[in-house]
Amino acid sequence: MAVANKDHLENTLENAVQNSLHHIVIVGGGAGGLELATRLGNSLGKNKKAAITLIDSTRTHVWKPLLHEIAAGSMNPDKHELEYMAQAHWHNFRFRLGRMDGLNRATKEVTIAPHFDEDGAEVIPRRTFKYDTLVIAIGSTTNDFGIKGALEHSIALDTQGQAERFHRRLHNALVRAQTQTTPIQPGQLEVVIVGAGATGVELAAELHNTTRELAAYGLDKIDADRDVKISIIEASDRVLPALPPKLSTAVELELKRLNVQVLTGERVTEVSDKGVTTHSGHFIPSELVVWAAGIKAPDFLKQLDGLETNRINQLVVKQTLQTTLDENIFAFGDCAACPWIGHDGNVPPRAQAAHQQASLLFKTMKKRVANNTNLPNYIYRDYGSLVNLGRYSTVGSLMGALSGGSMYIEGMFARLMYQSLYKMHLMTLHGVLEVVLQTFARLITRRTEAQVKLH
């Protein structure tokens, strides 16, 4: 009985300490949100100077730039998932599972929708969480622009679940073609990718490799070069329209070398279960359509207790990353519209921007906890772009070279730079030693594993 009373007293004291702290609630466990929660937990959380809570609608984290590899089957997500609950335990913050669907700025509370399991049973009821500082980092979703049939007949690659769903459909299509007694029909093994941004072109190259690997694992009736077709449709006049023309040219040449059909200047007008139609009347038969043509912030932000949003639902923020109408609410990453100093428009939705903003907000949160109102401004620094075409090529441009402009890179050096971006993200979450050990372990085990996911 004495032991029980002691435990109860310790829990009561712990709760009292937690309630007296400055509460920082971070909604969204993507690259930026998870990095921020981890760094704050390691400092303010560990030293009992603030209570850090991370809220996300899923249980695990996978770096979003890897989703095209999961979709193609060249990466097994089980090897790269991070459990939010474990990360929270190791790094002195709390994780709560759920999807934010409301906000009360007057009472400083966020509302989390009920969470249901795959059978529709309620696992967690609706809840509210109080905050002193709220950080919204819920990323973006694919923008289908209201194109007829796009929502029903195509798959986006916004989440790990969507990437795994596409891979299952691709694998099933190959197995069906292997076992059927009738000839392969037009569109049966054709993948159409709408949008030739980084996700679209990287997915096309990965699919070229993995479909051939999959066919080699006993699918002897399928001639990948003859039967498997990949097409990219882009409304702009070149692939990678947001990147330098030299990069676009190099990537398009590589895609054509891989026999990927590239259709630029074509705007999709309809997607059906039979294929894709463009404004010029071009029809591409396909049972597998990926939509990667633009982004928007989640729709619910438009009604988030009066906060200012733009036409694609992004929360409009000041240079401090504070929302324009509430100084206690911050937003960053793809869900925020932050002015790009010295340029027309806003900071582009790139992983490097989210990483930079998370680093700035780490300093900002420490100032807020110390009641320092002199908050730093965010200035985006463009370090260039890298596009990885799997085993075939990696190209990119590095900004701020010795010439003061950009430097075009390709080959092994570009690939190492691309891989280092992911390693930097992992080191922020786990530390250098653990990342080194993980890297060696994967190099060893990879020799005994299939090079593609076979289920």
Secondary structure, 3 states (H helix, E strand, C coil): CHHHHHHHHHHHHHHHHHHHCEEEEEECCCHHHHHHHHHHHHHHHCCCCEEEEEEECCCEECCHHHHHHHHHCCCCHHHCCEEHHHHHHHCCCEEEECCEEEEECCCCEEEECCEECCCCCEEECCEEEECCEEEECCCCEECCCCCECHHHHCECCCCHHHHHHHHHHHHHHHHHHHHCCCCCCCCCCEEEEECCCHHHHHHHHHHHHHHHHHHHCCCCCCCHHHHCEEEEEECCCCCCCCCCHHHHHHHHHHHHHCCCEEEECCCEEEECCCEEEECCCCEEECCEEEECCCEECCHHHHHCCCCCECCCCCEEECCCCEECCEEEEEECHHHEECECCCCCCECCCCHHHHHHHHHHHHHHHHHHHCCCCCCCCCCCCCCEEEEECCCCCEEEEEECCCCCCEEEEEHHHHHHHHHHHHHHHHHHHHCHHHHHHHHHHHHHHHHHCCCCCCC
